[in-house]
Amino acid sequence: MQLQQLAYFVAVAEARHFTQAAERMRVAQPSLSKQIKALEAELGAPLFSRARGNVTLTPAGEALLPLARRMLADAETARREVGELAGLRRGRVRLGATPSLCAGLLADALARFHRAYQGIELLVEEGGSRDLVRVLARGQLDLALIILPLQSDDPALVTEEILRENLVVVSPSLSHARKPYIRIEELRGQPMVMFRRGYDLREATLNACRQAGFEPRLAVEGGEMDAVLRFVEAGLGIALVPSMVLDGRPGLTGTPLAPPGLRRTIAIAHRKDVEPTRAAQAFRATLLFFLAEAAHEGSLPEGVELITTA
């Protein structure tokens, strides 16, 4: 079994078309088909069903696809790791992060890392924790900043808690006098701006409202972080967001929920079976030092707390 054959297989599985996959891989279609047939012969099972021009995965193909993606990702990681020079003059960090972190602390941490390691390529994938966990487990990320607890226990991941943050009720700054806190029950009947399905904050909001005995009244739903904040600024409704995203947004006010409130834990995660590359380790060290420095100076966003380990 060759890596090139696996790459051809994944290309066909994603395109569901042999000719399009060949164009994507920049190879003649007959050559690609020959390699797929050789892979099927070696595995002893057909990987694709080609009925009436439609290309679909067979059960064997469905089983192979996640394994092939992981093997290709691991091979790419190995190439990058071997190719890194002493002093980290080149390399790559593939980082996943939630939208709240991308809109908050992450930019400054990335800037510090870039100044220290200008030859390291930074690739950032923004998404919800569930999506990031899946991409990380497939080997397509080196590290991910995710929200705990995980929706499903994945023994293949190592997680390290780094921050806790408060969730606050955000509203336009001029809409009313600021309260010291608000009870979740007071949100009953108020128009709310809701994140898209699959978004961690959507589930947190729905669960909090349901535990208080009511279903939220949705004015607008389906947005990402920036869209939700803009909709709130425009007066469409209120939303439940992490406190850190309100830095630099004078048009918005965040009101804490009544004690004990709602908090969530941010962790940095990597695959258990693959040691992070030296570039990824350097980014982790830079991020943790940046957070520790910010906590010492009192410059962490309001409602954000560093988790210190013994």
Buried (B, 14 or more C-beta within 10 A) or exposed (E): EEEBBBBBBBBBBEBEBBEBBBBBBEBEBEEBBEBBEBBBEEBEEBBBEEEEEEBEBBEBBEBBBEEBBBBBBBBBBEEBBEEBEEEBEBBBBBBBBBBBBBBBBBEEBBEBBBEEBEBBEBEBBBBBBBBBBBBBBBBBBBBBBBBEEBEEEBEEBEBEEBBBBBBBBBBBBEEEEEEEEBEBEBBBEEBBBBBBEEBBBBBBBBEBBEEBEEEBBBBBBBBBBEBBBBBBBEEBBBBBBBBBBBEEBEEBBBBBBBEEBBBBBBBBBBBEEBEBBBBBBBBBEBBBEBBEEBBEEEEBBEBBEBBEEE
